[in-house]
């Protein structure tokens, strides 16, 4: 899965994957897996991610569809 759009959204708001993972309460390895397209977050996790990025759940969901 190509998560280029998601990575761009994260970079707009956070300087590093570590900052992003801290904001959503994840360990950096888990955030890296999601940003690499290996892991798709659960709905409860997606809510935290969308809030941290300042986007809607619908917009976030579009990052995971081709």
PDBQT receptor file of N, H, CA, C and O in Angstrom, charges set to zero:
ATOM      1  N   UNK A   1       0.847  -1.174   0.000  1.00  0.00    +0.000 N 
ATOM      2  CA  UNK A   1       0.000   0.000   0.000  1.00  0.00    +0.000 C 
ATOM      3  C   UNK A   1       0.893   1.239   0.000  1.00  0.00    +0.000 C 
ATOM      4  O   UNK A   1       1.897   1.289   0.711  1.00  0.00    +0.000 OA
ATOM      5  N   UNK A   2       0.529   2.211  -0.783  1.00  0.00    +0.000 N 
ATOM      6  H   UNK A   2      -0.286   2.170  -1.360  1.00  0.00    +0.000 HD
ATOM      7  CA  UNK A   2       1.291   3.452  -0.865  1.00  0.00    +0.000 C 
ATOM      8  C   UNK A   2       0.667   4.485   0.069  1.00  0.00    +0.000 C 
ATOM      9  O   UNK A   2      -0.476   4.895  -0.132  1.00  0.00    +0.000 OA
ATOM     10  N   UNK A   3       1.400   4.898   1.070  1.00  0.00    +0.000 N 
ATOM     11  H   UNK A   3       2.329   4.565   1.233  1.00  0.00    +0.000 HD
ATOM     12  CA  UNK A   3       0.886   5.864   2.043  1.00  0.00    +0.000 C 
ATOM     13  C   UNK A   3       1.544   7.233   1.886  1.00  0.00    +0.000 C 
ATOM     14  O   UNK A   3       1.763   7.939   2.870  1.00  0.00    +0.000 OA
ATOM     15  N   UNK A   4       1.854   7.601   0.656  1.00  0.00    +0.000 N 
ATOM     16  H   UNK A   4       1.676   7.028  -0.143  1.00  0.00    +0.000 HD
ATOM     17  CA  UNK A   4       2.496   8.881   0.396  1.00  0.00    +0.000 C 
ATOM     18  C   UNK A   4       1.651  10.047   0.900  1.00  0.00    +0.000 C 
ATOM     19  O   UNK A   4       2.176  10.977   1.512  1.00  0.00    +0.000 OA
ATOM     20  N   UNK A   5       0.357  10.000   0.648  1.00  0.00    +0.000 N 
ATOM     21  H   UNK A   5      -0.070   9.244   0.151  1.00  0.00    +0.000 HD
ATOM     22  CA  UNK A   5      -0.530  11.089   1.080  1.00  0.00    +0.000 C 
ATOM     23  C   UNK A   5      -0.568  11.193   2.608  1.00  0.00    +0.000 C 
ATOM     24  O   UNK A   5      -0.559  12.290   3.166  1.00  0.00    +0.000 OA
ATOM     25  N   UNK A   6      -0.610  10.051   3.264  1.00  0.00    +0.000 N 
ATOM     26  H   UNK A   6      -0.618   9.159   2.811  1.00  0.00    +0.000 HD
ATOM     27  CA  UNK A   6      -0.625  10.048   4.724  1.00  0.00    +0.000 C 
ATOM     28  C   UNK A   6       0.686  10.603   5.266  1.00  0.00    +0.000 C 
ATOM     29  O   UNK A   6       0.676  11.407   6.198  1.00  0.00    +0.000 OA
ATOM     30  N   UNK A   7       1.800  10.190   4.701  1.00  0.00    +0.000 N 
ATOM     31  H   UNK A   7       1.808   9.537   3.944  1.00  0.00    +0.000 HD
ATOM     32  CA  UNK A   7       3.103  10.707   5.136  1.00  0.00    +0.000 C 
ATOM     33  C   UNK A   7       3.170  12.229   4.981  1.00  0.00    +0.000 C 
ATOM     34  O   UNK A   7       3.688  12.926   5.853  1.00  0.00    +0.000 OA
ATOM     35  N   UNK A   8       2.641  12.736   3.863  1.00  0.00    +0.000 N 
ATOM     36  H   UNK A   8       2.220  12.170   3.154  1.00  0.00    +0.000 HD
ATOM     37  CA  UNK A   8       2.635  14.190   3.633  1.00  0.00    +0.000 C 
ATOM     38  C   UNK A   8       1.797  14.904   4.689  1.00  0.00    +0.000 C 
ATOM     39  O   UNK A   8       2.185  15.962   5.184  1.00  0.00    +0.000 OA
ATOM     40  N   UNK A   9       0.651  14.326   5.032  1.00  0.00    +0.000 N 
ATOM     41  H   UNK A   9       0.336  13.466   4.629  1.00  0.00    +0.000 HD
ATOM     42  CA  UNK A   9      -0.212  14.929   6.054  1.00  0.00    +0.000 C 
ATOM     43  C   UNK A   9       0.495  14.943   7.409  1.00  0.00    +0.000 C 
ATOM     44  O   UNK A   9       0.401  15.919   8.153  1.00  0.00    +0.000 OA
ATOM     45  N   UNK A  10       1.188  13.877   7.720  1.00  0.00    +0.000 N 
ATOM     46  H   UNK A  10       1.265  13.084   7.116  1.00  0.00    +0.000 HD
ATOM     47  CA  UNK A  10       1.930  13.800   8.989  1.00  0.00    +0.000 C 
ATOM     48  C   UNK A  10       3.052  14.836   8.996  1.00  0.00    +0.000 C 
ATOM     49  O   UNK A  10       3.264  15.511  10.003  1.00  0.00    +0.000 OA
ATOM     50  N   UNK A  11       3.765  14.967   7.889  1.00  0.00    +0.000 N 
ATOM     51  H   UNK A  11       3.593  14.418   7.071  1.00  0.00    +0.000 HD
ATOM     52  CA  UNK A  11       4.889  15.912   7.813  1.00  0.00    +0.000 C 
ATOM     53  C   UNK A  11       4.435  17.374   7.893  1.00  0.00    +0.000 C 
ATOM     54  O   UNK A  11       5.189  18.235   8.346  1.00  0.00    +0.000 OA
ATOM     55  N   UNK A  12       3.206  17.649   7.455  1.00  0.00    +0.000 N 
ATOM     56  H   UNK A  12       2.594  16.949   7.088  1.00  0.00    +0.000 HD
ATOM     57  CA  UNK A  12       2.682  19.016   7.570  1.00  0.00    +0.000 C 
ATOM     58  C   UNK A  12       2.544  19.426   9.028  1.00  0.00    +0.000 C 
ATOM     59  O   UNK A  12       2.706  20.595   9.377  1.00  0.00    +0.000 OA
ATOM     60  N   UNK A  13       2.244  18.452   9.867  1.00  0.00    +0.000 N 
ATOM     61  H   UNK A  13       2.112  17.503   9.583  1.00  0.00    +0.000 HD
ATOM     62  CA  UNK A  13       1.923  18.741  11.262  1.00  0.00    +0.000 C 
ATOM     63  C   UNK A  13       3.063  18.397  12.227  1.00  0.00    +0.000 C 
ATOM     64  O   UNK A  13       3.215  19.047  13.261  1.00  0.00    +0.000 OA
ATOM     65  N   UNK A  14       3.856  17.386  11.896  1.00  0.00    +0.000 N 
ATOM     66  H   UNK A  14       3.732  16.858  11.056  1.00  0.00    +0.000 HD
ATOM     67  CA  UNK A  14       4.899  16.898  12.791  1.00  0.00    +0.000 C 
ATOM     68  C   UNK A  14       6.232  16.800  12.056  1.00  0.00    +0.000 C 
ATOM     69  O   UNK A  14       6.271  16.466  10.871  1.00  0.00    +0.000 OA
ATOM     70  N   UNK A  15       7.321  17.091  12.761  1.00  0.00    +0.000 N 
ATOM     71  H   UNK A  15       7.289  17.362  13.723  1.00  0.00    +0.000 HD
ATOM     72  CA  UNK A  15       8.645  17.033  12.151  1.00  0.00    +0.000 C 
ATOM     73  C   UNK A  15       9.182  15.619  12.006  1.00  0.00    +0.000 C 
ATOM     74  O   UNK A  15       9.938  15.330  11.079  1.00  0.00    +0.000 OA
ATOM     75  N   UNK A  16       8.794  14.736  12.922  1.00  0.00    +0.000 N 
ATOM     76  H   UNK A  16       8.180  14.971  13.675  1.00  0.00    +0.000 HD
ATOM     77  CA  UNK A  16       9.317  13.374  12.890  1.00  0.00    +0.000 C 
ATOM     78  C   UNK A  16       8.204  12.362  13.168  1.00  0.00    +0.000 C 
ATOM     79  O   UNK A  16       7.138  12.700  13.682  1.00  0.00    +0.000 OA
ATOM     80  N   UNK A  17       8.490  11.113  12.808  1.00  0.00    +0.000 N 
ATOM     81  H   UNK A  17       9.356  10.839  12.390  1.00  0.00    +0.000 HD
ATOM     82  CA  UNK A  17       7.553  10.032  13.134  1.00  0.00    +0.000 C 
ATOM     83  C   UNK A  17       7.418   9.892  14.639  1.00  0.00    +0.000 C 
ATOM     84  O   UNK A  17       6.347   9.545  15.138  1.00  0.00    +0.000 OA
ATOM     85  N   UNK A  18       8.503  10.161  15.374  1.00  0.00    +0.000 N 
ATOM     86  H   UNK A  18       9.373  10.443  14.969  1.00  0.00    +0.000 HD
ATOM     87  CA  UNK A  18       8.483  10.048  16.835  1.00  0.00    +0.000 C 
ATOM     88  C   UNK A  18       7.523  11.073  17.446  1.00  0.00    +0.000 C 
ATOM     89  O   UNK A  18       6.778  10.745  18.370  1.00  0.00    +0.000 OA
ATOM     90  N   UNK A  19       7.534  12.296  16.944  1.00  0.00    +0.000 N 
ATOM     91  H   UNK A  19       8.139  12.562  16.194  1.00  0.00    +0.000 HD
ATOM     92  CA  UNK A  19       6.600  13.319  17.428  1.00  0.00    +0.000 C 
ATOM     93  C   UNK A  19       5.165  12.902  17.153  1.00  0.00    +0.000 C 
ATOM     94  O   UNK A  19       4.286  13.044  18.002  1.00  0.00    +0.000 OA
ATOM     95  N   UNK A  20       4.945  12.387  15.958  1.00  0.00    +0.000 N 
ATOM     96  H   UNK A  20       5.659  12.272  15.268  1.00  0.00    +0.000 HD
ATOM     97  CA  UNK A  20       3.609  11.928  15.579  1.00  0.00    +0.000 C 
ATOM     98  C   UNK A  20       3.160  10.797  16.489  1.00  0.00    +0.000 C 
ATOM     99  O   UNK A  20       2.039  10.821  16.997  1.00  0.00    +0.000 OA
ATOM    100  N   UNK A  21       4.018   9.809  16.702  1.00  0.00    +0.000 N 
ATOM    101  H   UNK A  21       4.929   9.790  16.289  1.00  0.00    +0.000 HD
ATOM    102  CA  UNK A  21       3.642   8.669  17.531  1.00  0.00    +0.000 C 
ATOM    103  C   UNK A  21       3.363   9.093  18.963  1.00  0.00    +0.000 C 
ATOM    104  O   UNK A  21       2.460   8.551  19.601  1.00  0.00    +0.000 OA
ATOM    105  N   UNK A  22       4.112  10.043  19.475  1.00  0.00    +0.000 N 
ATOM    106  H   UNK A  22       4.846  10.483  18.957  1.00  0.00    +0.000 HD
ATOM    107  CA  UNK A  22       3.877  10.563  20.818  1.00  0.00    +0.000 C 
ATOM    108  C   UNK A  22       2.506  11.234  20.900  1.00  0.00    +0.000 C 
ATOM    109  O   UNK A  22       1.790  11.074  21.888  1.00  0.00    +0.000 OA
ATOM    110  N   UNK A  23       2.148  11.978  19.866  1.00  0.00    +0.000 N 
ATOM    111  H   UNK A  23       2.730  12.108  19.063  1.00  0.00    +0.000 HD
ATOM    112  CA  UNK A  23       0.865  12.691  19.846  1.00  0.00    +0.000 C 
ATOM    113  C   UNK A  23      -0.333  11.745  19.845  1.00  0.00    +0.000 C 
ATOM    114  O   UNK A  23      -1.395  12.083  20.367  1.00  0.00    +0.000 OA
ATOM    115  N   UNK A  24      -0.165  10.566  19.261  1.00  0.00    +0.000 N 
ATOM    116  H   UNK A  24       0.698  10.291  18.836  1.00  0.00    +0.000 HD
ATOM    117  CA  UNK A  24      -1.289   9.629  19.197  1.00  0.00    +0.000 C 
ATOM    118  C   UNK A  24      -1.163   8.503  20.216  1.00  0.00    +0.000 C 
ATOM    119  O   UNK A  24      -2.022   7.623  20.278  1.00  0.00    +0.000 OA
ATOM    120  N   UNK A  25      -0.096   8.524  21.015  1.00  0.00    +0.000 N 
ATOM    121  H   UNK A  25       0.601   9.239  20.964  1.00  0.00    +0.000 HD
ATOM    122  CA  UNK A  25       0.058   7.538  22.078  1.00  0.00    +0.000 C 
ATOM    123  C   UNK A  25       0.550   6.184  21.618  1.00  0.00    +0.000 C 
ATOM    124  O   UNK A  25       0.236   5.167  22.237  1.00  0.00    +0.000 OA
ATOM    125  N   UNK A  26       1.315   6.156  20.544  1.00  0.00    +0.000 N 
ATOM    126  H   UNK A  26       1.569   6.982  20.041  1.00  0.00    +0.000 HD
ATOM    127  CA  UNK A  26       1.866   4.912  20.012  1.00  0.00    +0.000 C 
ATOM    128  C   UNK A  26       3.373   4.889  20.219  1.00  0.00    +0.000 C 
ATOM    129  O   UNK A  26       4.005   5.924  20.431  1.00  0.00    +0.000 OA
ATOM    130  N   UNK A  27       3.933   3.690  20.153  1.00  0.00    +0.000 N 
ATOM    131  H   UNK A  27       3.420   2.849  19.980  1.00  0.00    +0.000 HD
ATOM    132  CA  UNK A  27       5.390   3.585  20.084  1.00  0.00    +0.000 C 
ATOM    133  C   UNK A  27       5.789   3.908  18.647  1.00  0.00    +0.000 C 
ATOM    134  O   UNK A  27       5.015   3.646  17.726  1.00  0.00    +0.000 OA
ATOM    135  N   UNK A  28       6.976   4.471  18.432  1.00  0.00    +0.000 N 
ATOM    136  H   UNK A  28       7.605   4.684  19.180  1.00  0.00    +0.000 HD
ATOM    137  CA  UNK A  28       7.381   4.859  17.074  1.00  0.00    +0.000 C 
ATOM    138  C   UNK A  28       7.333   3.719  16.056  1.00  0.00    +0.000 C 
ATOM    139  O   UNK A  28       7.043   3.959  14.884  1.00  0.00    +0.000 OA
ATOM    140  N   UNK A  29       7.608   2.497  16.477  1.00  0.00    +0.000 N 
ATOM    141  H   UNK A  29       7.844   2.302  17.430  1.00  0.00    +0.000 HD
ATOM    142  CA  UNK A  29       7.602   1.373  15.543  1.00  0.00    +0.000 C 
ATOM    143  C   UNK A  29       6.220   1.141  14.946  1.00  0.00    +0.000 C 
ATOM    144  O   UNK A  29       6.096   0.810  13.767  1.00  0.00    +0.000 OA
ATOM    145  N   UNK A  30       5.187   1.313  15.756  1.00  0.00    +0.000 N 
ATOM    146  H   UNK A  30       5.288   1.581  16.714  1.00  0.00    +0.000 HD
ATOM    147  CA  UNK A  30       3.824   1.106  15.265  1.00  0.00    +0.000 C 
ATOM    148  C   UNK A  30       3.455   2.199  14.258  1.00  0.00    +0.000 C 
ATOM    149  O   UNK A  30       2.844   1.920  13.227  1.00  0.00    +0.000 OA
ATOM    150  N   UNK A  31       3.829   3.439  14.563  1.00  0.00    +0.000 N 
ATOM    151  H   UNK A  31       4.326   3.666  15.401  1.00  0.00    +0.000 HD
ATOM    152  CA  UNK A  31       3.555   4.537  13.631  1.00  0.00    +0.000 C 
ATOM    153  C   UNK A  31       4.305   4.310  12.324  1.00  0.00    +0.000 C 
ATOM    154  O   UNK A  31       3.768   4.555  11.244  1.00  0.00    +0.000 OA
ATOM    155  N   UNK A  32       5.536   3.845  12.422  1.00  0.00    +0.000 N 
ATOM    156  H   UNK A  32       5.973   3.646  13.300  1.00  0.00    +0.000 HD
ATOM    157  CA  UNK A  32       6.325   3.574  11.226  1.00  0.00    +0.000 C 
ATOM    158  C   UNK A  32       5.654   2.499  10.367  1.00  0.00    +0.000 C 
ATOM    159  O   UNK A  32       5.614   2.623   9.143  1.00  0.00    +0.000 OA
ATOM    160  N   UNK A  33       5.135   1.460  10.991  1.00  0.00    +0.000 N 
ATOM    161  H   UNK A  33       5.167   1.359  11.985  1.00  0.00    +0.000 HD
ATOM    162  CA  UNK A  33       4.444   0.398  10.252  1.00  0.00    +0.000 C 
ATOM    163  C   UNK A  33       3.225   0.949   9.521  1.00  0.00    +0.000 C 
ATOM    164  O   UNK A  33       2.968   0.578   8.376  1.00  0.00    +0.000 OA
ATOM    165  N   UNK A  34       2.478   1.828  10.172  1.00  0.00    +0.000 N 
ATOM    166  H   UNK A  34       2.687   2.129  11.103  1.00  0.00    +0.000 HD
ATOM    167  CA  UNK A  34       1.306   2.409   9.527  1.00  0.00    +0.000 C 
ATOM    168  C   UNK A  34       1.743   3.307   8.366  1.00  0.00    +0.000 C 
ATOM    169  O   UNK A  34       1.174   3.239   7.277  1.00  0.00    +0.000 OA
ATOM    170  N   UNK A  35       2.743   4.138   8.600  1.00  0.00    +0.000 N 
ATOM    171  H   UNK A  35       3.205   4.193   9.485  1.00  0.00    +0.000 HD
ATOM    172  CA  UNK A  35       3.202   5.059   7.566  1.00  0.00    +0.000 C 
ATOM    173  C   UNK A  35       3.868   4.325   6.401  1.00  0.00    +0.000 C 
ATOM    174  O   UNK A  35       3.976   4.866   5.301  1.00  0.00    +0.000 OA
ATOM    175  N   UNK A  36       4.306   3.110   6.646  1.00  0.00    +0.000 N 
ATOM    176  H   UNK A  36       4.217   2.671   7.540  1.00  0.00    +0.000 HD
ATOM    177  CA  UNK A  36       4.923   2.292   5.597  1.00  0.00    +0.000 C 
ATOM    178  C   UNK A  36       3.903   1.424   4.868  1.00  0.00    +0.000 C 
ATOM    179  O   UNK A  36       4.246   0.744   3.901  1.00  0.00    +0.000 OA
ATOM    180  N   UNK A  37       2.661   1.441   5.322  1.00  0.00    +0.000 N 
ATOM    181  H   UNK A  37       2.383   1.993   6.108  1.00  0.00    +0.000 HD
ATOM    182  CA  UNK A  37       1.611   0.675   4.674  1.00  0.00    +0.000 C 
ATOM    183  C   UNK A  37       1.494  -0.755   5.153  1.00  0.00    +0.000 C 
ATOM    184  O   UNK A  37       0.793  -1.559   4.538  1.00  0.00    +0.000 OA
ATOM    185  N   UNK A  38       2.171  -1.088   6.244  1.00  0.00    +0.000 N 
ATOM    186  H   UNK A  38       2.741  -0.435   6.743  1.00  0.00    +0.000 HD
ATOM    187  CA  UNK A  38       2.131  -2.446   6.780  1.00  0.00    +0.000 C 
ATOM    188  C   UNK A  38       0.952  -2.630   7.728  1.00  0.00    +0.000 C 
ATOM    189  O   UNK A  38       0.425  -3.735   7.856  1.00  0.00    +0.000 OA
ATOM    190  N   UNK A  39       0.534  -1.554   8.393  1.00  0.00    +0.000 N 
ATOM    191  H   UNK A  39       0.962  -0.656   8.289  1.00  0.00    +0.000 HD
ATOM    192  CA  UNK A  39      -0.509  -1.630   9.417  1.00  0.00    +0.000 C 
ATOM    193  C   UNK A  39      -1.617  -0.648   9.098  1.00  0.00    +0.000 C 
ATOM    194  O   UNK A  39      -1.351   0.503   8.754  1.00  0.00    +0.000 OA
ATOM    195  N   UNK A  40      -2.861  -1.096   9.210  1.00  0.00    +0.000 N 
ATOM    196  H   UNK A  40      -3.077  -2.031   9.490  1.00  0.00    +0.000 HD
ATOM    197  CA  UNK A  40      -4.022  -0.218   9.066  1.00  0.00    +0.000 C 
ATOM    198  C   UNK A  40      -4.642  -0.067  10.450  1.00  0.00    +0.000 C 
ATOM    199  O   UNK A  40      -4.960  -1.066  11.095  1.00  0.00    +0.000 OA
ATOM    200  N   UNK A  41      -4.816   1.169  10.915  1.00  0.00    +0.000 N 
ATOM    201  H   UNK A  41      -4.557   1.981  10.391  1.00  0.00    +0.000 HD
ATOM    202  CA  UNK A  41      -5.308   1.373  12.280  1.00  0.00    +0.000 C 
ATOM    203  C   UNK A  41      -6.763   0.959  12.471  1.00  0.00    +0.000 C 
ATOM    204  O   UNK A  41      -7.567   0.976  11.539  1.00  0.00    +0.000 OA
ATOM    205  N   UNK A  42      -7.070   0.591  13.700  1.00  0.00    +0.000 N 
ATOM    206  H   UNK A  42      -6.417   0.578  14.458  1.00  0.00    +0.000 HD
ATOM    207  CA  UNK A  42      -8.447   0.306  14.101  1.00  0.00    +0.000 C 
ATOM    208  C   UNK A  42      -9.197   1.631  14.174  1.00  0.00    +0.000 C 
ATOM    209  O   UNK A  42      -8.581   2.696  14.195  1.00  0.00    +0.000 OA
ATOM    210  N   UNK A  43     -10.517   1.566  14.212  1.00  0.00    +0.000 N 
ATOM    211  H   UNK A  43     -11.017   0.701  14.194  1.00  0.00    +0.000 HD
ATOM    212  CA  UNK A  43     -11.327   2.784  14.232  1.00  0.00    +0.000 C 
ATOM    213  C   UNK A  43     -10.983   3.664  15.428  1.00  0.00    +0.000 C 
ATOM    214  O   UNK A  43     -10.859   4.880  15.281  1.00  0.00    +0.000 OA
ATOM    215  N   UNK A  44     -10.828   3.072  16.605  1.00  0.00    +0.000 N 
ATOM    216  H   UNK A  44     -10.928   2.084  16.724  1.00  0.00    +0.000 HD
ATOM    217  CA  UNK A  44     -10.498   3.870  17.792  1.00  0.00    +0.000 C 
ATOM    218  C   UNK A  44      -9.148   4.562  17.628  1.00  0.00    +0.000 C 
ATOM    219  O   UNK A  44      -8.963   5.681  18.104  1.00  0.00    +0.000 OA
ATOM    220  N   UNK A  45      -8.214   3.908  16.961  1.00  0.00    +0.000 N 
ATOM    221  H   UNK A  45      -8.364   2.998  16.574  1.00  0.00    +0.000 HD
ATOM    222  CA  UNK A  45      -6.903   4.513  16.704  1.00  0.00    +0.000 C 
ATOM    223  C   UNK A  45      -7.026   5.598  15.637  1.00  0.00    +0.000 C 
ATOM    224  O   UNK A  45      -6.379   6.642  15.726  1.00  0.00    +0.000 OA
ATOM    225  N   UNK A  46      -7.850   5.348  14.641  1.00  0.00    +0.000 N 
ATOM    226  H   UNK A  46      -8.375   4.500  14.568  1.00  0.00    +0.000 HD
ATOM    227  CA  UNK A  46      -8.035   6.308  13.556  1.00  0.00    +0.000 C 
ATOM    228  C   UNK A  46      -8.600   7.632  14.069  1.00  0.00    +0.000 C 
ATOM    229  O   UNK A  46      -8.267   8.696  13.549  1.00  0.00    +0.000 OA
ATOM    230  N   UNK A  47      -9.451   7.564  15.084  1.00  0.00    +0.000 N 
ATOM    231  H   UNK A  47      -9.722   6.699  15.507  1.00  0.00    +0.000 HD
ATOM    232  CA  UNK A  47      -9.997   8.792  15.667  1.00  0.00    +0.000 C 
ATOM    233  C   UNK A  47      -8.881   9.648  16.246  1.00  0.00    +0.000 C 
ATOM    234  O   UNK A  47      -8.858  10.861  16.037  1.00  0.00    +0.000 OA
ATOM    235  N   UNK A  48      -7.954   9.027  16.974  1.00  0.00    +0.000 N 
ATOM    236  H   UNK A  48      -7.973   8.041  17.144  1.00  0.00    +0.000 HD
ATOM    237  CA  UNK A  48      -6.820   9.766  17.557  1.00  0.00    +0.000 C 
ATOM    238  C   UNK A  48      -5.932  10.347  16.459  1.00  0.00    +0.000 C 
ATOM    239  O   UNK A  48      -5.453  11.476  16.565  1.00  0.00    +0.000 OA
ATOM    240  N   UNK A  49      -5.722   9.569  15.414  1.00  0.00    +0.000 N 
ATOM    241  H   UNK A  49      -6.112   8.652  15.328  1.00  0.00    +0.000 HD
ATOM    242  CA  UNK A  49      -4.869  10.021  14.309  1.00  0.00    +0.000 C 
ATOM    243  C   UNK A  49      -5.493  11.215  13.610  1.00  0.00    +0.000 C 
ATOM    244  O   UNK A  49      -4.817  12.211  13.351  1.00  0.00    +0.000 OA
ATOM    245  N   UNK A  50      -6.785  11.121  13.302  1.00  0.00    +0.000 N 
ATOM    246  H   UNK A  50      -7.334  10.312  13.512  1.00  0.00    +0.000 HD
ATOM    247  CA  UNK A  50      -7.450  12.221  12.600  1.00  0.00    +0.000 C 
ATOM    248  C   UNK A  50      -7.452  13.489  13.454  1.00  0.00    +0.000 C 
ATOM    249  O   UNK A  50      -7.293  14.591  12.928  1.00  0.00    +0.000 OA
ATOM    250  N   UNK A  51      -7.628  13.342  14.754  1.00  0.00    +0.000 N 
ATOM    251  H   UNK A  51      -7.757  12.447  15.182  1.00  0.00    +0.000 HD
ATOM    252  CA  UNK A  51      -7.587  14.505  15.644  1.00  0.00    +0.000 C 
ATOM    253  C   UNK A  51      -6.187  15.118  15.671  1.00  0.00    +0.000 C 
ATOM    254  O   UNK A  51      -6.039  16.339  15.626  1.00  0.00    +0.000 OA
ATOM    255  N   UNK A  52      -5.175  14.277  15.745  1.00  0.00    +0.000 N 
ATOM    256  H   UNK A  52      -5.295  13.285  15.782  1.00  0.00    +0.000 HD
ATOM    257  CA  UNK A  52      -3.794  14.770  15.781  1.00  0.00    +0.000 C 
ATOM    258  C   UNK A  52      -3.423  15.492  14.492  1.00  0.00    +0.000 C 
ATOM    259  O   UNK A  52      -2.671  16.467  14.513  1.00  0.00    +0.000 OA
ATOM    260  N   UNK A  53      -3.955  15.007  13.365  1.00  0.00    +0.000 N 
ATOM    261  H   UNK A  53      -4.566  14.216  13.348  1.00  0.00    +0.000 HD
ATOM    262  CA  UNK A  53      -3.645  15.619  12.076  1.00  0.00    +0.000 C 
ATOM    263  C   UNK A  53      -4.590  16.764  11.724  1.00  0.00    +0.000 C 
ATOM    264  O   UNK A  53      -4.331  17.516  10.785  1.00  0.00    +0.000 OA
ATOM    265  N   UNK A  54      -5.680  16.899  12.470  1.00  0.00    +0.000 N 
ATOM    266  H   UNK A  54      -5.890  16.287  13.233  1.00  0.00    +0.000 HD
ATOM    267  CA  UNK A  54      -6.641  17.962  12.193  1.00  0.00    +0.000 C 
ATOM    268  C   UNK A  54      -7.436  17.706  10.922  1.00  0.00    +0.000 C 
ATOM    269  O   UNK A  54      -7.762  18.637  10.185  1.00  0.00    +0.000 OA
ATOM    270  N   UNK A  55      -7.747  16.435  10.669  1.00  0.00    +0.000 N 
ATOM    271  H   UNK A  55      -7.482  15.679  11.268  1.00  0.00    +0.000 HD
ATOM    272  CA  UNK A  55      -8.526  16.071   9.490  1.00  0.00    +0.000 C 
ATOM    273  C   UNK A  55      -9.708  15.204   9.917  1.00  0.00    +0.000 C 
ATOM    274  O   UNK A  55      -9.750  14.710  11.044  1.00  0.00    +0.000 OA
ATOM    275  N   UNK A  56     -10.662  15.026   9.015  1.00  0.00    +0.000 N 
ATOM    276  H   UNK A  56     -10.628  15.428   8.100  1.00  0.00    +0.000 HD
ATOM    277  CA  UNK A  56     -11.821  14.199   9.323  1.00  0.00    +0.000 C 
ATOM    278  C   UNK A  56     -11.467  12.719   9.176  1.00  0.00    +0.000 C 
ATOM    279  O   UNK A  56     -10.479  12.361   8.536  1.00  0.00    +0.000 OA
ATOM    280  N   UNK A  57     -12.297  11.871   9.781  1.00  0.00    +0.000 N 
ATOM    281  H   UNK A  57     -13.100  12.162  10.301  1.00  0.00    +0.000 HD
ATOM    282  CA  UNK A  57     -12.112  10.427   9.624  1.00  0.00    +0.000 C 
ATOM    283  C   UNK A  57     -12.270  10.018   8.161  1.00  0.00    +0.000 C 
ATOM    284  O   UNK A  57     -11.566   9.124   7.692  1.00  0.00    +0.000 OA
ATOM    285  N   UNK A  58     -13.175  10.653   7.446  1.00  0.00    +0.000 N 
ATOM    286  H   UNK A  58     -13.748  11.379   7.827  1.00  0.00    +0.000 HD
ATOM    287  CA  UNK A  58     -13.369  10.349   6.023  1.00  0.00    +0.000 C 
ATOM    288  C   UNK A  58     -12.109  10.635   5.229  1.00  0.00    +0.000 C 
ATOM    289  O   UNK A  58     -11.701   9.839   4.382  1.00  0.00    +0.000 OA
ATOM    290  N   UNK A  59     -11.493  11.780   5.507  1.00  0.00    +0.000 N 
ATOM    291  H   UNK A  59     -11.824  12.427   6.195  1.00  0.00    +0.000 HD
ATOM    292  CA  UNK A  59     -10.258  12.123   4.809  1.00  0.00    +0.000 C 
ATOM    293  C   UNK A  59      -9.150  11.132   5.142  1.00  0.00    +0.000 C 
ATOM    294  O   UNK A  59      -8.391  10.719   4.265  1.00  0.00    +0.000 OA
ATOM    295  N   UNK A  60      -9.064  10.759   6.403  1.00  0.00    +0.000 N 
ATOM    296  H   UNK A  60      -9.680  11.095   7.115  1.00  0.00    +0.000 HD
ATOM    297  CA  UNK A  60      -8.065   9.781   6.812  1.00  0.00    +0.000 C 
ATOM    298  C   UNK A  60      -8.316   8.439   6.129  1.00  0.00    +0.000 C 
ATOM    299  O   UNK A  60      -7.373   7.793   5.672  1.00  0.00    +0.000 OA
ATOM    300  N   UNK A  61      -9.561   8.021   6.058  1.00  0.00    +0.000 N 
ATOM    301  H   UNK A  61     -10.326   8.546   6.429  1.00  0.00    +0.000 HD
ATOM    302  CA  UNK A  61      -9.903   6.750   5.412  1.00  0.00    +0.000 C 
ATOM    303  C   UNK A  61      -9.472   6.742   3.954  1.00  0.00    +0.000 C 
ATOM    304  O   UNK A  61      -9.067   5.705   3.430  1.00  0.00    +0.000 OA
ATOM    305  N   UNK A  62      -9.557   7.888   3.300  1.00  0.00    +0.000 N 
ATOM    306  H   UNK A  62      -9.886   8.731   3.726  1.00  0.00    +0.000 HD
ATOM    307  CA  UNK A  62      -9.145   7.980   1.891  1.00  0.00    +0.000 C 
ATOM    308  C   UNK A  62      -7.657   7.708   1.713  1.00  0.00    +0.000 C 
ATOM    309  O   UNK A  62      -7.235   7.290   0.635  1.00  0.00    +0.000 OA
ATOM    310  N   UNK A  63      -6.859   7.935   2.744  1.00  0.00    +0.000 N 
ATOM    311  H   UNK A  63      -7.202   8.274   3.620  1.00  0.00    +0.000 HD
ATOM    312  CA  UNK A  63      -5.424   7.651   2.660  1.00  0.00    +0.000 C 
ATOM    313  C   UNK A  63      -5.166   6.145   2.571  1.00  0.00    +0.000 C 
ATOM    314  O   UNK A  63      -4.117   5.724   2.083  1.00  0.00    +0.000 OA
ATOM    315  N   UNK A  64      -6.116   5.335   3.039  1.00  0.00    +0.000 N 
ATOM    316  H   UNK A  64      -6.968   5.677   3.435  1.00  0.00    +0.000 HD
ATOM    317  CA  UNK A  64      -5.925   3.895   3.075  1.00  0.00    +0.000 C 
ATOM    318  C   UNK A  64      -6.623   3.162   1.940  1.00  0.00    +0.000 C 
ATOM    319  O   UNK A  64      -6.586   1.933   1.882  1.00  0.00    +0.000 OA
ATOM    320  N   UNK A  65      -7.255   3.898   1.040  1.00  0.00    +0.000 N 
ATOM    321  H   UNK A  65      -7.285   4.896   1.087  1.00  0.00    +0.000 HD
ATOM    322  CA  UNK A  65      -7.903   3.275  -0.103  1.00  0.00    +0.000 C 
ATOM    323  C   UNK A  65      -7.135   3.643  -1.359  1.00  0.00    +0.000 C 
ATOM    324  O   UNK A  65      -6.514   4.704  -1.425  1.00  0.00    +0.000 OA
ATOM    325  N   UNK A  66      -7.176   2.800  -2.318  1.00  0.00    +0.000 N 
ATOM    326  H   UNK A  66      -7.681   1.938  -2.264  1.00  0.00    +0.000 HD
ATOM    327  CA  UNK A  66      -6.423   3.043  -3.556  1.00  0.00    +0.000 C 
ATOM    328  C   UNK A  66      -7.312   3.634  -4.607  1.00  0.00    +0.000 C 
ATOM    329  O   UNK A  66      -6.857   3.908  -5.718  1.00  0.00    +0.000 OA
TER     330      UNK A  66
